[in-house]
């Protein structure tokens, strides 16, 4: 079960952007893992190493690939593949920077995840079971998905919607398969509604498979109205609630300290009142990144006011980093963690961040990125750690549906 060879190659993510796929080989097994990439990223995420050359519009990953095939391969050859913590700690030390900028978080993560896959294969157990053993998870449970069925913000290509994600949350169904079934029904019903009201061109989809309705002006309320109409039409109003990923960094001006959307400028207090109106009008159960990561006083004020009513989820604020998660717990900036493995860069660190959040009685939502691959690792991770929620995008495009299908597959064989 010792590592025999490590080899990385360049593949393409769901946006046509290059990324890394790494193969880890032992005497008897070989497995691979590929790494996603974000469009909307927090300032303090682990560094994704790009070449900054002419190739692939300055987005190539040949330097990161070389680091895997030379430095990392040499360092890990002969190491015991079942010792995940030792492997990850060795990768962190090998890089030696605070943000993995020497070797690249994309290079490091691809190796970390591939090692876990090989280890599971060597033990002849499902990946989710191996991951559960790594964290000593006592009872496995299926997560509830947050499905982003209308795309806005940086994920839309410009449809006037400032908020990045308008989500449905199918909470009150017995099985995971039933949650996805109902979500697909709402998604397709929404397509019909949008087509009739706004024209068929408004049913084109964004980066994460959600519809990108062409609106004449910014109107976050209209987007929610369209989704609620689909939910009500299918008589799912008691089973399916709404969620938002505002991604407020994208419409915050650091100089004026104001938020700009809906053809208006909002102070932090104005924005809190705006969210308050949304919560009174719609059955919203979760809001992610309602404020800029630098506007911490607003996070605290908003959480103090609404923490008992909704999930207030930190993404750009926390970037899956233990340092920022602990700060947020201490200062009560939010009450839930969005966990993205490529924000921190290794499996061990991701699990550590998960446990810090759980110790504070937070919920955890394991998330994809806008630039995804067909790799289903995070589906097994969500079930293996028993996270409360997942966010994999709309039930559309194979890089999203592959992850939902993996969880359906797991549930079907239990």
Phi, psi and omega in degrees: 000025177270149180290124182264320182199148177231129181221129178252146175228166177267130172234182183245135178273186188290351178255004185079023180254139181292146173213184187252139168235126184241136178254129175245129186240135169247186181298322187251347189219158172215134178219164182224160174216140177244156190247132178277178180212145182265154171266315175259112187235148175284152184296336187249021174293154172302146190282127175271113186283121176239155188283332184059034178253180180293330183298133179052047175047047178068017183247010184293161186235028184293328178295316179295319178298316178299321179298322177292313188286343181245285187298308184290318179302314180296321185288327187261351179302130180090351179285150181286118190290341180280350182267077186299316181298317180296318179298312182294319178296324178293320177296319179296315179293323180298323177286310173077006178248164182286337184237018177061036185278344181285304181269335182098128178298329178293322177293312183296314183296320181300323178287316181302312182289321180295324177298319178296321179295318179295320180300316178298319180294319178299322180276355180057045176230157177298150180303317182300325180289320176298316180295324178294324178290324177302325183254004181055044178291123187283316184225122181275141178216155180274140181281163171265130181277145166256114185253121183276094189259352164232125181263136175225194176055220183289349181268000190253338187083005175103076178241018178079348178279124182281321181291142189281325184221134172244112195247155166249145182235097182278080189281316196262062174228149186289317185247159175296321179300320178293326177296318180288322178302309181297321180295319178295323178296316178295318180302313182286327174294320178298322178301316179296317181296313180297317181300317181290321185277323190237355181100155186295334180294340179281358176262008169297156185247156179268196185302327186250020173086355177280157181290152179239078183296137180273106182256151180283340179206168175295128181203085181295328179296321181295320179299316178292324177299318181297316180293316181297326178298318178294318178299313182294322181299326180269002179061042178250017187297334178275340185260335186238125177251183185245155175219160179227139162247103185284329182049055190296342174306326188286342178234025178256135176256115185293330181287311181275346184057039178232159180254134185241112173194171184052034179060024180223163170251140184236131167287170178300319179293322176300318182292323175299319178294323178298313178297324179299320177295320178298317181292330177286330187271326187235159178276068182269126182252350182205140173228124179257139178044059179290342181225164175300151179296340180269346184267061190292329180296326178289321174305312183296316181296316181294317180295320178300324184278324191238003186300328181282349185254324185221165171279125177249107196256128178263124176243280177302330178296325190249329182041038177054028184254123182309323181300312183284329176295315178297321177298317181293323177296313181298319185263000179056051178283330181202185181226010180210152181249132166267120185254119176236118187298330183279352174286332183251324166109349173218159178294316182300316179293324177297316179294323177298316178298319177303313184290326176299315179296316181294324179297331178271009181065029173276158166270154181235135176243115180273130194235151169281189169232166180294326174265091186254167172238180180280357180299132184256018185308315187290340175292313176295323179296316181299315180286320181295328178266351185059051175289151182290323188223161171226157174222104183241004181100191179287163175280059186204144182079131191293334178291341175266309186293333179301327181283319174297317181296327177296318179291323175298319178298315179300312181299323183292334185255006178280000000 
